[in-house]
Amino acid sequence: MRTRRELLALLWGGTLASGCLGSAPFHPRAYDDAVRVESLAVDFAEDKSGLLDVGLQVKNPSSDAASVSFVDFELWVDGRRVASGQQQVDAALPPNGEIPLRVLFPLAAERVVAVTGTQALPVRVRGGVLLRFGTTERRAPFRVQGSRRLTHVPPLDAGGD
């Protein structure tokens, strides 16, 4: 009987010690709240170039050190998806720590049109930050929406997603 108890204690201890890199115990949705959008700027220029500037606050909900390896995004203007992409980054994220992260996404359009009027257009960005814990990866999503005054946009009359 004593041997069986010792074996069970050893197995239980080994299970607790091994853990899973990047796990956030007792918080199954911890990565859903790990990224907060602090700032957002977007515009296209007459030469068809553009820039999406996103300021993020990234939190590591795990007791394991992580690295941020890339950020992906989808940009929607006035209900139409106008751009998407990803960018590699290399930032260390301490255990249970937070870091600010600013990502500049260059944008390009086949053509743009000038925005007439002074009304702001609805803008929505959704994306994710990939946290790497050794060979384990966790994606922490983010979303933000609001209205922005834009000078130029890709034509919004084309079909969108």
N, C-alpha and C positions, 0 to 999 in steps of 0.2 A: 504494500500500500504506500509506503513512504517513497519508494522508487517512482511510482506512478505520479505522485504529487510533485516530486522533484522534476520529472520530465515535463509535466504540464507547466510548471513554473518557468522552466528553461525555454520552452516553446513560446509562452506568453511574453516573456522578457525579450526574446529574440524578435518577435513580431513588433513589439513596441520600439525597440532600438533600431530596427531596420527602416521603418517608416517609408514614406514615399517622398522623394525630393519634390519640393514645391507644394506639398500639401499644407492646407491650412486647417488644422484640426477643429472640429465643431463648427466650421463655417463653410458649408458646402457651396455657397454662392459668393465666397469672398472675392473672387476675381471679377465678378460683375460690378463691384464697387471699387475696384483697385485703381481706376483711372478717372480723373476729373479734368474736364476741359476748362482751362483758366482764361484763354484768349483765342480769338478767331478773327482772321482778316483774310479776305479773298477779293480778287479782282482780275479781270482780263484787260489787256491793252489793245490798242488799235492794230499793233503788229501781230496779233493772234497769240501772243505769249500771255502768261498769267502766273499768279503765285497764290498758293494757299499756305497761310502761316498759322500754325496751330501750336498753342502753348498748353502743355499738359502737366498735371501733377500725378506722378506715378507712385503708387504705394505697393510695397511687397507685403502681402498678408501672411507670408510664410516665415518660419524661423530659419530657413535656409537662405544663404546668399544667392543672388540671381544676377543675370545680366539681361539688359534689354537689347534684343537683336534686330528687330525691325518694327516699323509702324505701317499699317495699311489704312486706306481711306476710300470712301466714296463721297463725292460732292454732288449735291442736288441743288438746283436753282429753280425756283418757281415750279416745283413739282417734277422737274426733269433731271435725270442723271446726266451731268455734263463732264464728269471726270472721275477716274479711279486710278489707284496706283499704290505703290508701296516704296518704302525707303529703308535701307539698312542703317542701323545706328549701333553704336557700341557704348553702352553706359552701364556702369556697375550699380547694383541696387542692393544695399545692405539688408540683412535679415530684419524683418519688421520695420524697415525704413521707408523713407520717401525721398524722391528726387524730382526737381523740375526738369522738364524736357521740352525743348522747342524744336519743332520740325518744320522745315520749309520745303514744300512740294512745288517744284516748277510745273506749270501747266502749259498745255499747247492745244490749240483748236485749229480745225481746218479753216474756219472763218469765224468772225465775230461781227456783231452788230452793236452800234451805239445804243445805250439805254436812254430813251427820251423821258422827260419828266423828272420829277424829284422824288417820286415814291420809291421807298425801299422794297427790294424783292425778298421773298422768303428764301432762306438759305438753310440747308441741312447738311451736316457732315456726320457720317458714322464710320467707325473703323475699329481698329484694335491694336494693342501693343503686345508683342510676343516676348514673354519672359522665359529665359532659359535657366534651368537648374541642372547643370551637368548635361545629361542627355535627355532630360525631361523638359518638355515645353508646355507652357500654359498661356493661353491668349486671354487678355483682359480687354473687353470691349469698351468703347466709349461712343457717345452720341451728343450732339449739340444742334440746336436749331434756333433761328432768330431771323431778323431782317437786316439786310445790308444795302446801302446805296452803292450800286455798281456803275462803273462808267461804260463797260463793254461786257457782253456775254456771248457765248456761242448761241446761234439761233435756237430759240425755244419752241419754234413751231414744228421741229422735227420730232419723230416718235421717240419716246423715252421708255425707260423701264418702269 
